Amino acid sequence: MVEQDGVEELVERYLQAWTERRAPARRRLLEGLWAEAATYSSWVTNLDGLDALDEHIALRQQEQEPGSRLVRTSEIHVNEGRISFTWELLGPDGTPSFEGSEFAEVDEHGQVVRVTSFSGRTAPQQ
């Protein structure tokens, strides 16, 4: 079961992995938090395992401007091995382009075993 103390670090590493362009560094971030048989699901994809997630992140990064970053935009909610939080993808100039919510399950070792992700483009700023 994940403890509140370790959940902030887990979420930060997960968010960092999504914008880490150096493959070995991204892999190290993911290996520390992703269980071997973990799954990731979104509106457009279902993935099994670390290799599939790493490859998916690398492909998604091709759609991001270099220097983009993910930031958490909510508290992290923790309940019996389940966590949830919201995030935004900010471009290099700080302009948000995507936002989303992650719902994750964490095992007794503190590793993610399942993520369900919901995301979409943010409304244009006026």
N, CA, C and O atoms as a MOPAC input file, in Angstrom:
PM7 MOZYME 1SCF
protein

 N      0.85000 1    -1.17800 1     0.00000 1
 C      0.00000 1     0.00000 1     0.00000 1
 C      0.89200 1     1.23600 1     0.00000 1
 O      1.88200 1     1.29200 1     0.73000 1
 N      0.55000 1     2.20300 1    -0.80000 1
 C      1.34100 1     3.42000 1    -0.87600 1
 C      1.00900 1     4.33700 1     0.29800 1
 O     -0.15100 1     4.49700 1     0.67900 1
 N      2.03400 1     4.92100 1     0.84600 1
 C      1.86200 1     5.86700 1     1.94200 1
 C      1.81900 1     7.27800 1     1.36300 1
 O      2.39800 1     7.53400 1     0.30700 1
 N      1.15100 1     8.17300 1     2.03300 1
 C      1.03600 1     9.56100 1     1.58500 1
 C      2.41600 1    10.18500 1     1.35000 1
 O      2.60400 1    10.97200 1     0.42300 1
 N      3.39100 1     9.81500 1     2.21800 1
 C      4.73200 1    10.38400 1     2.09300 1
 C      5.36400 1    10.07600 1     0.73900 1
 O      5.96500 1    10.95500 1     0.12300 1
 N      5.23300 1     8.83400 1     0.27300 1
 C      5.88100 1     8.43500 1    -0.96900 1
 C      5.11400 1     8.76900 1    -2.22400 1
 O      5.66200 1     8.69300 1    -3.32300 1
 N      3.85300 1     9.13900 1    -2.08200 1
 C      3.02300 1     9.36000 1    -3.26000 1
 C      3.43700 1    10.62000 1    -4.03800 1
 O      3.35500 1    10.63200 1    -5.26600 1
 N      3.86900 1    11.65200 1    -3.35900 1
 C      4.29700 1    12.87800 1    -4.06600 1
 C      5.47800 1    12.58400 1    -4.97500 1
 O      5.50300 1    13.01500 1    -6.12700 1
 N      6.45800 1    11.84800 1    -4.45700 1
 C      7.62500 1    11.50400 1    -5.27100 1
 C      7.22300 1    10.61600 1    -6.44100 1
 O      7.70200 1    10.81300 1    -7.55700 1
 N      6.35700 1     9.64900 1    -6.20400 1
 C      5.89200 1     8.76300 1    -7.26000 1
 C      5.22800 1     9.56100 1    -8.37800 1
 O      5.52400 1     9.34800 1    -9.55300 1
 N      4.34100 1    10.47200 1    -8.01900 1
 C      3.63200 1    11.27500 1    -9.02200 1
 C      4.60800 1    12.19600 1    -9.76200 1
 O      4.50400 1    12.34100 1   -10.98000 1
 N      5.53900 1    12.80900 1    -9.06200 1
 C      6.51100 1    13.69000 1    -9.71400 1
 C      7.35300 1    12.92600 1   -10.72100 1
 O      7.58600 1    13.40900 1   -11.82900 1
 N      7.80900 1    11.74400 1   -10.34800 1
 C      8.61400 1    10.92300 1   -11.27200 1
 C      7.78200 1    10.51000 1   -12.49000 1
 O      8.28200 1    10.51300 1   -13.61500 1
 N      6.53300 1    10.16100 1   -12.26700 1
 C      5.64700 1     9.78300 1   -13.37100 1
 C      5.47400 1    10.95800 1   -14.33800 1
 O      5.58100 1    10.78600 1   -15.55200 1
 N      5.20800 1    12.14300 1   -13.80200 1
 C      5.03300 1    13.31500 1   -14.66100 1
 C      6.33300 1    13.66900 1   -15.38200 1
 O      6.30400 1    14.03000 1   -16.55800 1
 N      7.46100 1    13.57300 1   -14.70000 1
 C      8.74800 1    13.86800 1   -15.33300 1
 C      9.00900 1    12.92400 1   -16.50200 1
 O      9.54600 1    13.34100 1   -17.52800 1
 N      8.63300 1    11.65900 1   -16.35500 1
 C      8.87600 1    10.67500 1   -17.41600 1
 C      8.20100 1    11.07800 1   -18.72100 1
 O      8.73000 1    10.80400 1   -19.79800 1
 N      7.04600 1    11.72100 1   -18.64100 1
 C      6.29900 1    12.08800 1   -19.84400 1
 C      6.95500 1    13.20000 1   -20.64900 1
 O      6.61600 1    13.38500 1   -21.81800 1
 N      7.87400 1    13.93800 1   -20.06400 1
 C      8.55400 1    14.99000 1   -20.82800 1
 C     10.06900 1    14.79600 1   -20.86700 1
 O     10.78300 1    15.64800 1   -21.39600 1
 N     10.56600 1    13.69700 1   -20.31800 1
 C     12.00300 1    13.39700 1   -20.37000 1
 C     12.33800 1    12.83400 1   -21.74500 1
 O     11.91700 1    11.72900 1   -22.08600 1
 N     13.09000 1    13.58600 1   -22.52900 1
 C     13.39200 1    13.19700 1   -23.90700 1
 C     14.59000 1    12.25900 1   -24.02300 1
 O     14.74800 1    11.58800 1   -25.04200 1
 N     15.41700 1    12.20400 1   -23.01600 1
 C     16.57000 1    11.29300 1   -23.05000 1
 C     16.08200 1     9.90700 1   -22.65000 1
 O     15.68600 1     9.68500 1   -21.50500 1
 N     16.11300 1     8.97700 1   -23.59900 1
 C     15.54800 1     7.64100 1   -23.39000 1
 C     16.09900 1     6.93800 1   -22.15000 1
 O     15.30500 1     6.39800 1   -21.38000 1
 N     17.40600 1     6.91300 1   -21.91500 1
 C     17.88700 1     6.22000 1   -20.71100 1
 C     17.38400 1     6.85900 1   -19.41200 1
 O     17.05400 1     6.15100 1   -18.46100 1
 N     17.32600 1     8.18100 1   -19.37000 1
 C     16.83600 1     8.87200 1   -18.16200 1
 C     15.34400 1     8.60600 1   -17.95700 1
 O     14.89800 1     8.39000 1   -16.83000 1
 N     14.57800 1     8.62300 1   -19.04600 1
 C     13.14200 1     8.33400 1   -18.94500 1
 C     12.93400 1     6.90500 1   -18.44600 1
 O     12.07800 1     6.65400 1   -17.59800 1
 N     13.71100 1     5.98300 1   -18.97200 1
 C     13.58900 1     4.58200 1   -18.57400 1
 C     13.88200 1     4.41500 1   -17.07700 1
 O     13.18200 1     3.67500 1   -16.38500 1
 N     14.91000 1     5.10000 1   -16.58300 1
 C     15.22700 1     5.01900 1   -15.14800 1
 C     14.07100 1     5.54900 1   -14.30100 1
 O     13.73800 1     4.96700 1   -13.26900 1
 N     13.46000 1     6.64900 1   -14.73600 1
 C     12.30500 1     7.18400 1   -13.99900 1
 C     11.17600 1     6.15900 1   -13.94700 1
 O     10.58600 1     5.92900 1   -12.89200 1
 N     10.88300 1     5.55200 1   -15.08100 1
 C      9.78100 1     4.59300 1   -15.15300 1
 C     10.07600 1     3.31300 1   -14.39200 1
 O      9.19800 1     2.78000 1   -13.71400 1
 N     11.30300 1     2.81100 1   -14.49600 1
 C     11.64500 1     1.55800 1   -13.82000 1
 C     11.44900 1     1.65100 1   -12.31600 1
 O     11.09200 1     0.66400 1   -11.67300 1
 N     11.67900 1     2.82300 1   -11.75600 1
 C     11.53700 1     2.97300 1   -10.32800 1
 C     10.11000 1     3.00900 1    -9.83200 1
 O      9.87300 1     2.86600 1    -8.63300 1
 N      9.15200 1     3.19500 1   -10.72500 1
 C      7.77000 1     3.34000 1   -10.26100 1
 C      6.78000 1     2.40800 1   -10.94500 1
 O      5.66100 1     2.25600 1   -10.45500 1
 N      7.14300 1     1.78800 1   -12.04100 1
 C      6.20700 1     1.02000 1   -12.85400 1
 C      6.39600 1    -0.47300 1   -12.60500 1
 O      7.48500 1    -0.99400 1   -12.84700 1
 N      5.37700 1    -1.17200 1   -12.13400 1
 C      5.45200 1    -2.61500 1   -11.94500 1
 C      5.59200 1    -3.30400 1   -13.30500 1
 O      5.11000 1    -2.79600 1   -14.31800 1
 N      6.24500 1    -4.44400 1   -13.32000 1
 C      6.56200 1    -5.12700 1   -14.57300 1
 C      5.33900 1    -5.38200 1   -15.45600 1
 O      5.40900 1    -5.20000 1   -16.67200 1
 N      4.24400 1    -5.79200 1   -14.87000 1
 C      3.04200 1    -6.12100 1   -15.65200 1
 C      1.99000 1    -5.00900 1   -15.60700 1
 O      0.81500 1    -5.26400 1   -15.87200 1
 N      2.39000 1    -3.80100 1   -15.28000 1
 C      1.43400 1    -2.69100 1   -15.15500 1
 C      0.78100 1    -2.36800 1   -16.49400 1
 O      1.33300 1    -2.64200 1   -17.56000 1
 N     -0.41200 1    -1.77800 1   -16.40900 1
 C     -1.15600 1    -1.39700 1   -17.61400 1
 C     -1.44600 1     0.09700 1   -17.60300 1
 O     -1.54700 1     0.72700 1   -16.55000 1
 N     -1.57700 1     0.64500 1   -18.81300 1
 C     -1.91100 1     2.05200 1   -19.01200 1
 C     -3.03200 1     2.10100 1   -20.03600 1
 O     -2.94100 1     1.48100 1   -21.09500 1
 N     -4.09900 1     2.84700 1   -19.71500 1
 C     -5.23000 1     2.98400 1   -20.63900 1
 C     -5.61900 1     4.44500 1   -20.75300 1
 O     -5.59400 1     5.19200 1   -19.77500 1
 N     -5.97900 1     4.83800 1   -21.96600 1
 C     -6.51800 1     6.17800 1   -22.20600 1
 C     -7.63300 1     6.02100 1   -23.24000 1
 O     -8.01600 1     4.91000 1   -23.60700 1
 N     -8.13800 1     7.15900 1   -23.69300 1
 C     -9.20100 1     7.11300 1   -24.70900 1
 C     -8.71900 1     6.41700 1   -25.97600 1
 O     -9.51800 1     5.80300 1   -26.68300 1
 N     -7.43500 1     6.50400 1   -26.26900 1
 C     -6.93800 1     6.04100 1   -27.56400 1
 C     -5.99900 1     4.85200 1   -27.49600 1
 O     -5.59400 1     4.34200 1   -28.54100 1
 N     -5.63800 1     4.39100 1   -26.30700 1
 C     -4.66100 1     3.31000 1   -26.24400 1
 C     -4.81700 1     2.45900 1   -24.99300 1
 O     -5.31900 1     2.91100 1   -23.96400 1
 N     -4.37300 1     1.21900 1   -25.11300 1
 C     -4.26900 1     0.28700 1   -23.99000 1
 C     -2.89900 1    -0.36000 1   -24.09600 1
 O     -2.56300 1    -0.95700 1   -25.11900 1
 N     -2.11300 1    -0.23900 1   -23.03700 1
 C     -0.74000 1    -0.72900 1   -23.05800 1
 C     -0.49900 1    -1.69100 1   -21.91400 1
 O     -1.07100 1    -1.55000 1   -20.83400 1
 N      0.36200 1    -2.68100 1   -22.16400 1
 C      0.76000 1    -3.63900 1   -21.14300 1
 C      2.27300 1    -3.60300 1   -21.00200 1
 O      2.99800 1    -3.83800 1   -21.96900 1
 N      2.74700 1    -3.30900 1   -19.79600 1
 C      4.16400 1    -3.40800 1   -19.50000 1
 C      4.96500 1    -2.13600 1   -19.70500 1
 O      4.51600 1    -1.17500 1   -20.33000 1
 N      6.15300 1    -2.17100 1   -19.15900 1
 C      7.06000 1    -1.02500 1   -19.16900 1
 C      7.53000 1    -0.66000 1   -20.57200 1
 O      7.55400 1     0.51900 1   -20.92500 1
 N      7.90200 1    -1.64800 1   -21.37400 1
 C      8.39400 1    -1.35500 1   -22.72100 1
 C      7.34200 1    -0.62200 1   -23.55000 1
 O      7.65600 1     0.33300 1   -24.26000 1
 N      6.10200 1    -1.07200 1   -23.45700 1
 C      5.02600 1    -0.44300 1   -24.23000 1
 C      4.78700 1     0.99400 1   -23.76800 1
 O      4.58000 1     1.88300 1   -24.59400 1
 N      4.81500 1     1.22400 1   -22.46100 1
 C      4.61400 1     2.58400 1   -21.96100 1
 C      5.75800 1     3.48900 1   -22.39500 1
 O      5.52200 1     4.61100 1   -22.84400 1
 N      6.98400 1     3.02000 1   -22.26800 1
 C      8.15600 1     3.81600 1   -22.65400 1
 C      8.07200 1     4.19500 1   -24.12900 1
 O      8.32800 1     5.34400 1   -24.48900 1
 N      7.72200 1     3.25000 1   -24.97300 1
 C      7.58300 1     3.51800 1   -26.41500 1
 C      6.45300 1     4.52400 1   -26.67700 1
 O      6.59800 1     5.42700 1   -27.50200 1
 N      5.35600 1     4.36700 1   -25.98700 1
 C      4.21400 1     5.27900 1   -26.15000 1
 C      4.59500 1     6.70900 1   -25.75600 1
 O      4.25200 1     7.66100 1   -26.45700 1
 N      5.29900 1     6.85400 1   -24.64500 1
 C      5.72400 1     8.18200 1   -24.20600 1
 C      6.64800 1     8.80100 1   -25.25400 1
 O      6.50700 1     9.98000 1   -25.57900 1
 N      7.59000 1     8.02500 1   -25.78500 1
 C      8.51300 1     8.53800 1   -26.80400 1
 C      7.74000 1     9.04500 1   -28.02900 1
 O      8.08700 1    10.08300 1   -28.59300 1
 N      6.70500 1     8.32400 1   -28.43700 1
 C      5.88700 1     8.75700 1   -29.57500 1
 C      5.10400 1    10.03500 1   -29.25200 1
 O      5.03200 1    10.93900 1   -30.08500 1
 N      4.52500 1    10.11800 1   -28.06800 1
 C      3.76500 1    11.31100 1   -27.66500 1
 C      4.67100 1    12.54400 1   -27.59800 1
 O      4.22900 1    13.65900 1   -27.87300 1
 N      5.92400 1    12.34100 1   -27.23500 1
 C      6.84500 1    13.46900 1   -27.13600 1
 C      7.09800 1    14.11500 1   -28.48700 1
 O      7.45100 1    15.29300 1   -28.54600 1
 N      6.93000 1    13.38000 1   -29.56200 1
 C      7.10400 1    13.94900 1   -30.89200 1
 C      6.05600 1    15.02400 1   -31.17400 1
 O      6.24600 1    15.85900 1   -32.05800 1
 N      4.95700 1    15.00700 1   -30.43100 1
 C      3.89600 1    16.00000 1   -30.57700 1
 C      4.09000 1    17.20100 1   -29.65800 1
 O      3.35000 1    18.17900 1   -29.75600 1
 N      5.08700 1    17.13700 1   -28.75900 1
 C      5.33900 1    18.20900 1   -27.79600 1
 C      6.48200 1    19.09300 1   -28.28200 1
 O      7.40800 1    18.62800 1   -28.94600 1
 N      6.39800 1    20.36700 1   -27.94100 1
 C      7.52000 1    21.24700 1   -28.19600 1
 C      8.63100 1    20.91400 1   -27.21000 1
 O      8.35600 1    20.65600 1   -26.03900 1
 N      9.90100 1    20.91500 1   -27.67000 1
 C     10.99500 1    20.74400 1   -26.70800 1
 C     10.88300 1    21.80600 1   -25.60900 1
 O     10.57700 1    22.96600 1   -25.88400 1
 N     11.13000 1    21.40200 1   -24.38700 1
 C     11.00900 1    22.32600 1   -23.26100 1
 C      9.64400 1    22.30300 1   -22.60500 1
 O      9.41900 1    23.00800 1   -21.62100 1
 N      8.72000 1    21.49500 1   -23.13800 1
 C      7.40400 1    21.35500 1   -22.50700 1
 C      7.55900 1    20.60400 1   -21.19600 1
 O      8.51700 1    19.85600 1   -21.00200 1
 N      6.59000 1    20.81700 1   -20.28600 1
 C      6.64300 1    20.10500 1   -19.00100 1
 C      5.23100 1    19.86200 1   -18.49900 1
 O      4.30100 1    20.61400 1   -18.79300 1
 N      5.10100 1    18.79000 1   -17.73400 1
 C      3.83400 1    18.46800 1   -17.08800 1
 C      3.88100 1    18.97700 1   -15.65600 1
 O      4.87300 1    18.79200 1   -14.95100 1
 N      2.81000 1    19.61300 1   -15.23800 1
 C      2.71300 1    20.07500 1   -13.85400 1
 C      1.40900 1    19.56500 1   -13.25500 1
 O      0.36600 1    19.52900 1   -13.90900 1
 N      1.50300 1    19.17800 1   -12.01000 1
 C      0.30900 1    18.72700 1   -11.29100 1
 C     -0.52200 1    19.94800 1   -10.94800 1
 O      0.02000 1    20.97700 1   -10.54300 1
 N     -1.85000 1    19.84300 1   -11.10700 1
 C     -2.73300 1    20.98800 1   -10.87700 1
 C     -3.75000 1    20.72800 1    -9.76700 1
 O     -4.68500 1    21.50900 1    -9.58700 1
 N     -3.57400 1    19.65000 1    -9.03300 1
 C     -4.49500 1    19.34900 1    -7.93500 1
 C     -3.72700 1    18.69700 1    -6.80200 1
 O     -2.55100 1    18.35800 1    -6.92700 1
 N     -4.42300 1    18.53500 1    -5.70400 1
 C     -3.89100 1    17.69500 1    -4.63900 1
 C     -3.84400 1    16.26400 1    -5.15700 1
 O     -4.52800 1    15.91700 1    -6.12000 1
 N     -3.04800 1    15.45500 1    -4.52000 1
 C     -3.03000 1    14.02800 1    -4.83500 1
 C     -3.97500 1    13.34500 1    -3.84700 1
 O     -3.80200 1    13.43900 1    -2.63200 1
 N     -4.95800 1    12.67100 1    -4.38500 1
 C     -5.92900 1    11.96700 1    -3.55000 1
 C     -5.48500 1    10.51000 1    -3.42100 1
 O     -5.20700 1     9.84600 1    -4.42000 1
 N     -5.42300 1    10.02600 1    -2.19800 1
 C     -4.95200 1     8.66600 1    -1.91700 1
 C     -6.02200 1     7.93600 1    -1.12100 1
 O     -6.53100 1     8.45400 1    -0.12700 1
 N     -6.36300 1     6.71600 1    -1.56900 1
 C     -7.34800 1     5.90900 1    -0.84400 1
 C     -7.07700 1     4.43400 1    -1.11600 1
 O     -7.34800 1     3.93900 1    -2.21000 1
 N     -6.54100 1     3.73500 1    -0.11900 1
 C     -6.35300 1     2.28600 1    -0.17500 1
 C     -5.66300 1     1.82000 1    -1.45600 1
 O     -6.18100 1     0.96500 1    -2.17300 1
 N     -4.50100 1     2.38300 1    -1.73200 1
 C     -3.73100 1     1.94900 1    -2.89100 1
 C     -4.15900 1     2.56300 1    -4.20300 1
 O     -3.64600 1     2.18800 1    -5.25600 1
 N     -5.07900 1     3.48900 1    -4.16200 1
 C     -5.51700 1     4.19400 1    -5.37700 1
 C     -5.17300 1     5.66500 1    -5.22400 1
 O     -5.33800 1     6.24800 1    -4.15200 1
 N     -4.69500 1     6.25500 1    -6.30700 1
 C     -4.36400 1     7.67600 1    -6.29000 1
 C     -4.97000 1     8.35300 1    -7.50500 1
 O     -5.18300 1     7.72200 1    -8.54100 1
 N     -5.24400 1     9.63700 1    -7.37100 1
 C     -5.71700 1    10.41800 1    -8.51100 1
 C     -5.18100 1    11.84100 1    -8.38700 1
 O     -4.92700 1    12.34000 1    -7.29100 1
 N     -5.01800 1    12.47400 1    -9.54100 1
 C     -4.54800 1    13.85600 1    -9.59800 1
 C     -4.80500 1    14.39300 1   -10.99800 1
 O     -5.04900 1    13.62900 1   -11.93200 1
 N     -4.75100 1    15.69600 1   -11.13300 1
 C     -4.89600 1    16.33600 1   -12.43600 1
 C     -3.58300 1    17.00900 1   -12.80900 1
 O     -2.73300 1    17.25900 1   -11.95400 1
 N     -3.42800 1    17.30100 1   -14.10900 1
 C     -2.18700 1    17.87700 1   -14.61600 1
 C     -2.45300 1    18.74900 1   -15.84100 1
 O     -3.52700 1    18.70400 1   -16.44200 1
 N     -1.44500 1    19.53900 1   -16.19000 1
 C     -1.44800 1    20.31100 1   -17.43700 1
 C     -0.10700 1    20.12200 1   -18.11500 1
 O      0.92300 1    19.98800 1   -17.45300 1
 N     -0.12600 1    20.11100 1   -19.44800 1
 C      1.10000 1    20.15100 1   -20.23200 1
 C      1.32000 1    21.60600 1   -20.62800 1
 O      0.49900 1    22.21300 1   -21.31600 1
 N      2.45000 1    22.15000 1   -20.17700 1
 C      2.79600 1    23.54000 1   -20.47400 1
 C      3.88200 1    23.57800 1   -21.53300 1
 O      4.85800 1    22.83200 1   -21.46500 1
 N      3.70500 1    24.45200 1   -22.50800 1
 C      4.73800 1    24.65500 1   -23.51100 1
 C      5.91200 1    25.41000 1   -22.91500 1
 O      5.85700 1    25.82200 1   -21.75600 1
 N      6.97500 1    25.59800 1   -23.68800 1
 C      8.15900 1    26.28700 1   -23.17700 1
 C      7.86800 1    27.69600 1   -22.65700 1
 O      8.57300 1    28.19400 1   -21.78000 1
 N      6.83100 1    28.33500 1   -23.19900 1
 C      6.47500 1    29.69000 1   -22.76300 1
 C      5.46800 1    29.68100 1   -21.60700 1
 O      5.02100 1    30.74100 1   -21.17000 1
 N      5.10700 1    28.48200 1   -21.10500 1
 C      4.17600 1    28.37000 1   -19.98800 1
 C      2.71500 1    28.28600 1   -20.39000 1
 O      1.84100 1    28.21400 1   -19.52500 1
 N      2.43400 1    28.29500 1   -21.69100 1
 C      1.05500 1    28.21300 1   -22.16700 1
 C      0.56700 1    26.76900 1   -22.10400 1
 O      1.21900 1    25.87900 1   -22.64900 1
 N     -0.57000 1    26.52000 1   -21.44800 1
 C     -1.08700 1    25.14500 1   -21.38800 1
 C     -1.64000 1    24.69900 1   -22.74100 1
 O     -2.29600 1    25.47200 1   -23.44000 1
 N     -1.36700 1    23.43700 1   -23.10300 1
 C     -1.89200 1    22.90200 1   -24.35800 1
 C     -2.77400 1    21.66900 1   -24.13600 1
 O     -3.68800 1    21.41800 1   -24.92100 1
 N     -2.51400 1    20.91300 1   -23.09600 1
 C     -3.31500 1    19.74800 1   -22.74500 1
 C     -3.54300 1    19.75700 1   -21.24200 1
 O     -2.76600 1    20.32800 1   -20.47700 1
 N     -4.62000 1    19.11300 1   -20.84400 1
 C     -4.87700 1    18.90900 1   -19.42700 1
 C     -5.46300 1    17.52400 1   -19.26400 1
 O     -6.01200 1    16.95400 1   -20.20700 1
 N     -5.34200 1    16.98200 1   -18.05400 1
 C     -5.87000 1    15.64800 1   -17.87400 1
 C     -5.96700 1    15.23800 1   -16.42400 1
 O     -5.59900 1    15.97600 1   -15.51100 1
 N     -6.47500 1    14.03300 1   -16.24800 1
 C     -6.61900 1    13.40300 1   -14.93900 1
 C     -6.03700 1    12.00400 1   -15.03000 1
 O     -6.21200 1    11.31400 1   -16.03500 1
 N     -5.34900 1    11.59100 1   -13.98600 1
 C     -4.79900 1    10.24500 1   -13.90700 1
 C     -5.40800 1     9.55300 1   -12.69700 1
 O     -5.52400 1    10.13900 1   -11.62100 1
 N     -5.78800 1     8.31900 1   -12.88700 1
 C     -6.26400 1     7.45800 1   -11.81000 1
 C     -5.35600 1     6.23900 1   -11.81400 1
 O     -5.25300 1     5.54900 1   -12.82900 1
 N     -4.69900 1     5.96600 1   -10.69700 1
 C     -3.71500 1     4.89000 1   -10.65300 1
 C     -3.96200 1     3.97300 1    -9.46800 1
 O     -4.51100 1     4.37500 1    -8.44300 1
 N     -3.53900 1     2.73500 1    -9.64100 1
 C     -3.52100 1     1.76200 1    -8.55300 1
 C     -2.06800 1     1.41500 1    -8.29600 1
 O     -1.27800 1     1.24000 1    -9.22400 1
 N     -1.72900 1     1.31800 1    -7.00900 1
 C     -0.35700 1     1.06900 1    -6.59100 1
 C     -0.32700 1    -0.20100 1    -5.75100 1
 O     -1.20500 1    -0.42400 1    -4.91800 1
 N      0.69800 1    -1.03800 1    -5.97800 1
 C      0.78500 1    -2.29600 1    -5.23200 1
 C      1.43800 1    -2.10600 1    -3.86700 1
 O      1.78800 1    -0.99000 1    -3.48200 1
 N      1.59700 1    -3.20800 1    -3.14600 1
 C      2.15100 1    -3.15500 1    -1.78700 1
 C      3.61300 1    -2.73300 1    -1.76100 1
 O      4.13600 1    -2.39700 1    -0.69900 1
 N      4.28500 1    -2.74400 1    -2.91600 1
 C      5.67900 1    -2.30700 1    -3.00000 1
 C      5.80400 1    -0.83800 1    -3.40000 1
 O      6.91200 1    -0.32000 1    -3.54100 1
 N      4.66300 1    -0.17200 1    -3.58100 1
 C      4.67900 1     1.23300 1    -3.97000 1
 C      4.88600 1     1.44700 1    -5.45500 1
 O      5.26200 1     2.54300 1    -5.87100 1
 N      4.64700 1     0.41500 1    -6.27300 1
 C      4.78200 1     0.54900 1    -7.72000 1
 C      3.40700 1     0.60800 1    -8.37800 1
 O      2.45300 1    -0.02200 1    -7.92100 1
 N      3.33000 1     1.36300 1    -9.44000 1
 C      2.07900 1     1.51600 1   -10.19100 1
 C      1.77800 1     0.20500 1   -10.91400 1
 O      2.64500 1    -0.36600 1   -11.57600 1
 N      0.53700 1    -0.26100 1   -10.77700 1
 C      0.10200 1    -1.46700 1   -11.48600 1
 C     -0.95600 1    -1.16300 1   -12.55600 1
 O     -1.19200 1    -1.97200 1   -13.45400 1
 N     -1.58300 1     0.00300 1   -12.45000 1
 C     -2.58800 1     0.37600 1   -13.44600 1
 C     -2.76500 1     1.88800 1   -13.44900 1
 O     -2.84000 1     2.52300 1   -12.39700 1
 N     -2.83200 1     2.45700 1   -14.66100 1
 C     -3.16600 1     3.87600 1   -14.81900 1
 C     -4.27700 1     3.98100 1   -15.85300 1
 O     -4.22600 1     3.35900 1   -16.91300 1
 N     -5.27300 1     4.77800 1   -15.52000 1
 C     -6.29700 1     5.17000 1   -16.48000 1
 C     -6.18700 1     6.67800 1   -16.61500 1
 O     -6.26700 1     7.40800 1   -15.62700 1
 N     -6.00200 1     7.14000 1   -17.84700 1
 C     -5.72000 1     8.55100 1   -18.11000 1
 C     -6.81000 1     9.15900 1   -18.98500 1
 O     -7.25700 1     8.55500 1   -19.96100 1
 N     -7.22300 1    10.35200 1   -18.62000 1
 C     -8.18900 1    11.11500 1   -19.41200 1
 C     -7.54100 1    12.46000 1   -19.72600 1
 O     -7.07700 1    13.15200 1   -18.82000 1
 N     -7.50800 1    12.82700 1   -20.98900 1
 C     -6.87700 1    14.10500 1   -21.33600 1
 C     -7.53200 1    14.71000 1   -22.56600 1
 O     -8.24700 1    14.03900 1   -23.31000 1
 N     -7.26700 1    15.99500 1   -22.75900 1
 C     -7.76600 1    16.70700 1   -23.92100 1
 C     -7.09600 1    18.05900 1   -24.03600 1
 O     -6.44800 1    18.52900 1   -23.10000 1
 N     -7.25400 1    18.66700 1   -25.16800 1
 C     -6.68400 1    20.00700 1   -25.38400 1
 C     -7.38400 1    21.00500 1   -24.48500 1
 O     -8.58400 1    20.89300 1   -24.23400 1
 N     -6.63800 1    21.97300 1   -24.00500 1
 C     -7.23800 1    23.02600 1   -23.20400 1
 C     -7.95800 1    24.01000 1   -24.10100 1
 O     -7.64900 1    24.11700 1   -25.28800 1
 N     -8.91800 1    24.72900 1   -23.54000 1
 C     -9.63600 1    25.74900 1   -24.29600 1
 C     -8.66500 1    26.87900 1   -24.64800 1
 O     -7.80500 1    27.22500 1   -23.83800 1
 N     -8.79300 1    27.45600 1   -25.84200 1
 C     -7.90800 1    28.57200 1   -26.19400 1
 C     -8.05000 1    29.72700 1   -25.21000 1
 O     -9.15300 1    30.07500 1   -24.78800 1
 N     -6.90700 1    30.31500 1   -24.85400 1
 C     -6.94100 1    31.45900 1   -23.93900 1
 C     -7.30500 1    32.70200 1   -24.72300 1
 O     -6.87100 1    32.89100 1   -25.85900 1
 N     -8.11300 1    33.55100 1   -24.09600 1
 C     -8.56700 1    34.76100 1   -24.78900 1
 C     -7.91500 1    35.97900 1   -24.24300 1
 O     -8.18200 1    37.08500 1   -24.71100 1

